[in-house]
Amino acid sequence: MMMVDMCELFHYSTKIQRQPLIYKFFSPGHPLGYYKYLRLPNLRFPNLFQMRKTSFFFLLLLLTSVVCGQNRKLIWSDEFSVKGLPDSTKWNYDIGGHGWGNNELQYYTAKKLKNARVENGFLIIEAHTENTGENDYSSARLVTKGKGDWKYGRIEVRAKLPKGVGTWPAIWMLGTTPKITWPDDGEIDIMEHVGYDQGTIHASAHTKKYFHSIGTQKTGTVKVPDCSEKFHVYALEWDTEMITVFVDKKPYFSFKNEHSGNDAWPFDKPFHLLLNIAVGGSWGGQKGVDDTVFPQRMLVDYVRVYQ
């Protein structure tokens, strides 16, 4: 039987080409991992692949997925289908090695394949032990600012994380302003992982009223023991009233709008996405850095934004 995840319906934008009005379903239980295709709105199935079985259960899930898919539109994505540097129409680089406010040890490079590249259908962000500027480590921090800024919606990142003491990967968002004031302009951490606490995933919301330096930070954690061996979907759902963070569709952190003003809720303006691996730092380096684990990489299968 073909199993279809609820609402796992999105515009067909594969690593081959875009075809309008064709939607793609995952069939993870199929021995060959086949994709099945549905052409809307007349629900005719082209013979791209032979379906082994069709059942009432499948049809029910199928129709439910169609309804769910119509409620949310894919507005931005990167499937990492072109080998080389990350797509310059979608990503910028943060550059430098000044510690980034957290006493981090890496230098973030720009347009350097060693630290950020697309290969075999994945974005690879890779940290190395090497002298770069005045730093002993190099890495990359990719940002969508000015090329992908969103107010509300669902953001999904399917990723496999690095491991090892001293690594500090993150999938997160900052307010899109000409010059950010932190934490006043807000931060949403969709995924943070520190290597000395392998398998613990963190999500947080930072605001002027709620952040770690004054002991009021709002944070949630969840155990994902195989986060460095397998891909998982790290997702954010964000609207006027609530921020909710998920791993593989399971919510584990929420932050409510208390309607007390910008100090508590600066999340009513566009934000952009950041992907990076930091090395060491005030949190990631609390138990030192194990140089023997490098190089370490974060692999990203896709980034998708729905509204």
HUBEL-V619522 format. One record per backbone hydrogen bond with DSSP energy under -1.0 kcal/mol. CO is the residue of the C=O (numbers start at 0). NH is the residue of the N-H. If there is no record, write none. Layout:
co=CO nh=NH
co=CO nh=NH
This chain:
co=4 nh=7
co=9 nh=23
co=10 nh=12
co=18 nh=21
co=20 nh=39
co=21 nh=11
co=22 nh=37
co=24 nh=35
co=26 nh=29
co=29 nh=32
co=35 nh=24
co=37 nh=22
co=43 nh=38
co=45 nh=47
co=54 nh=58
co=55 nh=59
co=56 nh=60
co=57 nh=61
co=58 nh=62
co=59 nh=63
co=60 nh=64
co=61 nh=65
co=62 nh=66
co=63 nh=67
co=64 nh=68
co=65 nh=69
co=67 nh=70
co=72 nh=306
co=75 nh=304
co=77 nh=302
co=83 nh=117
co=86 nh=89
co=86 nh=90
co=91 nh=142
co=95 nh=107
co=98 nh=101
co=98 nh=103
co=101 nh=281
co=106 nh=138
co=107 nh=95
co=111 nh=114
co=111 nh=115
co=114 nh=125
co=116 nh=123
co=117 nh=83
co=118 nh=121
co=121 nh=118
co=122 nh=299
co=123 nh=116
co=124 nh=297
co=126 nh=295
co=127 nh=137
co=131 nh=134
co=134 nh=131
co=135 nh=129
co=136 nh=106
co=137 nh=127
co=138 nh=108
co=139 nh=276
co=140 nh=93
co=141 nh=274
co=142 nh=91
co=143 nh=146
co=143 nh=147
co=149 nh=270
co=152 nh=237
co=153 nh=305
co=154 nh=235
co=155 nh=303
co=156 nh=233
co=157 nh=300
co=158 nh=231
co=159 nh=298
co=163 nh=166
co=164 nh=289
co=165 nh=279
co=166 nh=194
co=167 nh=277
co=168 nh=192
co=169 nh=275
co=170 nh=189
co=170 nh=190
co=171 nh=273
co=172 nh=187
co=173 nh=271
co=174 nh=176
co=180 nh=184
co=182 nh=185
co=185 nh=174
co=186 nh=205
co=187 nh=172
co=188 nh=203
co=190 nh=170
co=191 nh=201
co=193 nh=196
co=196 nh=199
co=198 nh=223
co=200 nh=221
co=201 nh=191
co=202 nh=219
co=203 nh=188
co=204 nh=217
co=205 nh=186
co=209 nh=206
co=210 nh=213
co=210 nh=215
co=211 nh=214
co=217 nh=204
co=219 nh=202
co=221 nh=200
co=223 nh=226
co=225 nh=228
co=225 nh=229
co=226 nh=160
co=231 nh=158
co=232 nh=247
co=233 nh=156
co=234 nh=245
co=235 nh=154
co=236 nh=243
co=237 nh=152
co=240 nh=256
co=241 nh=238
co=242 nh=254
co=243 nh=236
co=244 nh=251
co=244 nh=252
co=245 nh=234
co=246 nh=249
co=249 nh=246
co=252 nh=244
co=254 nh=242
co=260 nh=263
co=260 nh=264
co=262 nh=208
co=269 nh=175
co=270 nh=149
co=271 nh=173
co=272 nh=143
co=273 nh=171
co=274 nh=141
co=275 nh=169
co=277 nh=167
co=278 nh=104
co=280 nh=284
co=282 nh=285
co=284 nh=287
co=289 nh=292
co=290 nh=293
co=295 nh=126
co=297 nh=124
co=298 nh=159
co=299 nh=122
co=301 nh=157
co=302 nh=77
co=303 nh=155
co=304 nh=74
co=304 nh=75
co=305 nh=153
